[in-house]
Amino acid sequence: MKLVRYLALAVGDSAAGAARLRQFTDLISHLDGIGTAYEDAQFHLVTGAGHAVGLDGDGVVVGTLFPRDGTDAIRHLDRDGIDRTRASRGVYLTERCWGPYVAFIRNRESGGIDIVRSPLGALPCFLIEIEGGLVLTSDIALPVACGLLSPAVDWEEVVRHLLVRDLARPETCLAGVRELRGGLRLSLSSNGRSVEEIWSPWSLARHDCQVEDRDAAAAMVRRAAGQCVDGYASGEAGLLLMLSGGLDSSILAACLA
């Protein structure tokens, strides 16, 4: 998969917010290979060419989006897909699509914006508080290059990470940098901010989702694994597999064979 990078700034509806957005436009002007994918009076998002699926003026989905039962990347959502994404505030994407993506969806009711990170979280979404706004980015190098962040280690978080490394937390080991976890929706509006879980693996662990037939279950896993590998590998000129001999890499090797 090609590297997907993005950088965005969300501000409040004020003169200070407008000034911060103008400053942001100046700061990103020197970034190579990145251009505006979506902007309005309180939000500006830049990413690489070909890395965004538009929502007909109401936002974009950054990254790679696949239909639930397909391996061909979605280049354009049809009208029904756009309407359902907008009406569900991103839930439609978690139910009917897969892939590494972060969606930025204009909320017409609140006048704000909803940010949805794909359930498996393959595309990062870091959050950085700055004076007058909130920065959202795929990688720390972009805000550092624009002078929006001076990275520093948060040693307390380093200790917590070492003690409970398997416990997912929004905090990172960089001071002032948080993470929107996969399957969550961050809502920004004049009423403030809220984070809501819109996808959980427990929704697939219900009794009515269980498969009693072992052969049928194995066939489903095989088909899903093959579909994911085919999707990720499609369009690539060459592939390099790092084979450790463990289960995961062996499955990848079998699917690519």
Secondary structure as the mmCIF struct_conf table of DSSP 4:
data_model
#
loop_
_struct_conf.conf_type_id
_struct_conf.id
_struct_conf.beg_label_comp_id
_struct_conf.beg_label_asym_id
_struct_conf.beg_label_seq_id
_struct_conf.end_label_comp_id
_struct_conf.end_label_asym_id
_struct_conf.end_label_seq_id
STRN STRN1 TYR A 6 ALA A 10
BEND BEND1 ASP A 13 SER A 14
HELX_RH_AL_P HELX_RH_AL_P1 ALA A 15 LEU A 27
HELX_RH_3T_P HELX_RH_3T_P1 ILE A 28 HIS A 30
TURN_TY1_P TURN_TY1_P1 ASP A 32 GLY A 33
STRN STRN2 GLY A 35 ASP A 40
TURN_TY1_P TURN_TY1_P2 ALA A 41 GLN A 42
STRN STRN3 PHE A 43 THR A 47
TURN_TY1_P TURN_TY1_P3 ALA A 49 GLY A 50
STRN STRN4 ALA A 52 GLY A 54
TURN_TY1_P TURN_TY1_P4 ASP A 56 GLY A 57
BEND BEND2 ASP A 58 ASP A 58
STRN STRN5 GLY A 59 GLY A 63
STRN STRN6 PHE A 66 PRO A 67
TURN_TY1_P TURN_TY1_P5 ARG A 68 ASP A 69
BEND BEND3 ASP A 72 ASP A 72
HELX_LH_PP_P HELX_LH_PP_P1 ALA A 73 ILE A 74
BEND BEND4 ARG A 75 HIS A 76
HELX_RH_AL_P HELX_RH_AL_P2 ARG A 79 SER A 88
TURN_TY1_P TURN_TY1_P6 ARG A 89 GLY A 90
HELX_RH_AL_P HELX_RH_AL_P3 VAL A 91 ARG A 96
STRN STRN7 CYS A 97 TRP A 98
BEND BEND5 GLY A 99 PRO A 100
STRN STRN8 TYR A 101 ARG A 106
TURN_TY1_P TURN_TY1_P7 ARG A 108 SER A 110
BEND BEND6 GLY A 111 GLY A 112
STRN STRN9 ILE A 113 ARG A 117
TURN_TY1_P TURN_TY1_P8 PRO A 119 LEU A 120
BEND BEND7 LEU A 123 LEU A 123
STRN STRN10 PHE A 126 ILE A 130
TURN_TY1_P TURN_TY1_P9 GLU A 131 GLY A 132
STRN STRN11 GLY A 133 THR A 137
BEND BEND8 SER A 138 SER A 138
TURN_TY1_P TURN_TY1_P10 ILE A 140 ILE A 140
HELX_RH_AL_P HELX_RH_AL_P4 ALA A 141 ALA A 145
TURN_TY1_P TURN_TY1_P11 CYS A 146 GLY A 147
BEND BEND9 LEU A 148 LEU A 148
STRN STRN12 VAL A 153 VAL A 153
HELX_RH_AL_P HELX_RH_AL_P5 TRP A 155 LEU A 163
BEND BEND10 VAL A 164 VAL A 164
TURN_TY1_P TURN_TY1_P12 ARG A 165 ASP A 166
BEND BEND11 LEU A 167 LEU A 167
BEND BEND12 PRO A 170 PRO A 170
STRN STRN13 GLU A 171 GLU A 171
BEND BEND13 CYS A 173 CYS A 173
STRN STRN14 LEU A 174 LEU A 174
TURN_TY1_P TURN_TY1_P13 ALA A 175 GLY A 176
STRN STRN15 VAL A 177 GLU A 179
HELX_LH_PP_P HELX_LH_PP_P2 LEU A 180 ARG A 181
TURN_TY1_P TURN_TY1_P14 GLY A 182 GLY A 183
STRN STRN16 LEU A 184 SER A 189
TURN_TY1_P TURN_TY1_P15 SER A 190 ASN A 191
STRN STRN17 GLY A 192 GLU A 197
HELX_RH_3T_P HELX_RH_3T_P2 PRO A 201 LEU A 204
BEND BEND14 ALA A 205 ARG A 206
HELX_RH_3T_P HELX_RH_3T_P3 HIS A 207 CYS A 209
HELX_RH_AL_P HELX_RH_AL_P6 ARG A 214 ALA A 233
TURN_TY1_P TURN_TY1_P16 SER A 234 GLY A 235
BEND BEND15 ALA A 237 ALA A 237
BEND BEND16 GLY A 245 GLY A 246
HELX_RH_AL_P HELX_RH_AL_P7 LEU A 247 LEU A 256
#
